[in-house]
Amino acid sequence: MRFLLVAINAKYIHTNAAVYGIKSYIDENTALLHDGTGGRIDIAEFTINNDAIEILADIYQRKPDIIAFSCYIWNWETIRRLLIEIPKIMPSAPIFLGGPEVSYNGEEVLKRFPAVTAIVIGEGEQTCLDLFILCSKSIETDAIKLGLARIDGIVYRSLNNQINKTSARELLDLNILSFPYSELSGENLSDRIIYYESSRGCPFRCSYCLSGTSGIVRFKATKKIEEELSVILAHEVAQIKFVDRTFNINQEHSLAIWRFIRDHDNGITNFHFEIAADLLTDEAIEILKSFRPGLVQLEIGVQSTHAKTLECIKRRMDFAKVKKVVKALRVNRNVHLHLDLIAGLPYEDYETFSNSFSEVYALKAEKLQLGFLKVLPGTQIRQDAKEFGIVYEEAPPYQVLCTKWIDFSFMRRLHRIEDVLGIFYNTNQFTNTIAVLGRAFDNAFQMYEKLADFFNEKDYFRKTPARVFRYQALLDFAHVYDAKNITCYQELLTHDMYLREKTKSRPSFANDLMPYREQIKKFYGNEENSRRYLTYYNDAPVGSLVRMTAIEVYYYHVDADNAEDKLCRSEVPRYLLYDYRNRDSLTNNAKVIDINEERS
């Protein structure tokens, strides 16, 4: 008997911790059985970019007897199509579903898709083990349906085609679960994200979220976590992303893990944690400050700073403490900070959201995510949607369309603001230019609002200009709103461009380097002999140094720390060297070296 677990991820770099955990749990427990169980369990991973028929063909070639899908908002549309097509070519294969997208409306899903045999509600490890054992005894549909009534934690279709629900399954002790990634060896994991959980549940009851529905939080033992992380770290994966909903809810637990990853840093792997910043202690902040730059990124869900909104969604947060913590973490510039906002929440109108945006933007995190409310099945906010006038998409991701406080036209405007924020802030490619440009507006929100309007008028959202052209687009925008400083913007954009890479053709707005060629040539000649600055380049000849680095000439202090100083103009040219082998671990920008002393 072949039991196939199917994961359809959002991107290739992602892994599905659920199917790996279930497979490991089944493999470990069936190895101990002596009842003749002889089944085999396999995993098939795809992405939402794969054509549904190609996925169907791959599943068919594997010849599974049982098929189980892990269902989420990002893959449900693809799975729904497969649920229609699979019975046409594999009519005798029972289909099981699990995951948050089907856990709260199982009866409705079974009614809609007659080919589905059963749906796992909640945690899947023990339930899937029971299903596996049942199916290994007989893959006859009638025999399976007869046995389903004895398995807790499912909604199923009985022999007479009635839909029934069994008793809820008790929550598992996380320490009995198997290590999900026991079969890592042999895979190319250098560019993969490994999802890992050290706890389940959340003590908070935010109305838009499913994680806190039980109010119970369970933790793995520290020793087990350390053993499992050691295995993953040995494979030098790109990122380990903890899926714990509020990682630092238990200080002893979180501090132990942070100390471990600091002391066992392999110099490659990055860790991602979702935290409540206002719960961070001084001790936790000091540990975080001790990390290698780029070792950790922290996602902080602010969502809103509007008091009535936070009260309504039952979101407990001390924003004054959040500001203090973020400021403290930014001092060392070693931790990547990612802050979240949600548009479309109750009592948040366009004006109050703009205030939330500007307040959070002022914290200067490396990334500010402007997200939109997802009205998920099973959440309190879905039950209250009518009361709040929340209109949302019927299909996943169930995103808000409008509310009592923000109509559809303004919601679309926020989407355009999200787009330009992603381009000009979250890429960290326009940092110096944006810092100065912000002075021309009343607040940060207004700047991105006007930038979004500018892109819309130019039809850039539809035409999607190439990355290099975006520098010119931002210069054109600056010309509209701060023309008196346009020569400074030309240099700022040149600096921002060269921070990321040495372009094949210099932008039209960059300073002419012809008058400075001899000085630049002299610098490289001296550097070939002395290696005063480019110590990473060993014995590379001057030609290689020229190809692998860049020198630009400026009159403005484009590399100054604050916006006012960037506007200061020198009477003499300033030479900046860009070292692309030595990059900022948070922004990926090249190291900038002032070589004016050497040139003189």
Beta strands, then each sheet from edge to edge (+ up, - down):
strand 1: 2-9
strand 2: 40-47
strand 3: 66-70
strand 4: 95-98
strand 5: 116-120
strand 6: 154-157
strand 7: 163-165
strand 8: 193-196
strand 9: 199-200
strand 10: 218-219
strand 11: 239-242
strand 12: 270-275
strand 13: 296-303
strand 14: 336-343
strand 15: 367-372
strand 16: 391-392
strand 17: 400-402
strand 18: 549-556
strand 19: 569-583
strand 20: 590-594
sheet 1: 2+ 1+ 3+ 4+ 5+ 6- 7+
sheet 2: 8+ 11+ 12+ 13+ 14+ 15+
sheet 3: 9+ 10-
sheet 4: 16+ 17-
sheet 5: 18+ 19- 20+
end
